[in-house]
Amino acid sequence: METPLRKPAAGSVGPLVRTINGQTISLQGLCTPNTTFLEMKRMIEDREGIPPEQQRIIFAGKLCEDDNTIGGINAETNCTFHLVVGLQS
C-alpha cells in the first residue's frame, strides 16, 4: 500500500506517470492544475529516488518543460504522462 506524501490538495488532479518499463507511479491527490513539472519531478524523486535532472516527462508526444504547469498544457484530470529517465549530458 502506498503512503501519500501529503494530504490531497483542494482541486487536486490524479495524474499517472508511466515509465518506459511499464511501471506506473500514481500522484493521485498530490497535484493541482497549478503544479509545475519540476514539482512533479520532485514528487517522483521522493517516491522513486530518480533525480529531477535525469527525468523527462512527456505528454501527448511533447516534452513538458519544468516551469510549465499541468493546467497550462490542458491535461485532463486523470491523464497519463510518460517518464523517460536518462543521464544528464
Buried (B, 14 or more C-beta within 10 A) or exposed (E): EEEEEEEEEEEBBBBBBBBEEEEEBEBBBBBBBEBBBBBBBBBBBEBBEBEBEEBBBBBEEEEBEBEBBBBBBEBEEEBEBBBEBEEEE
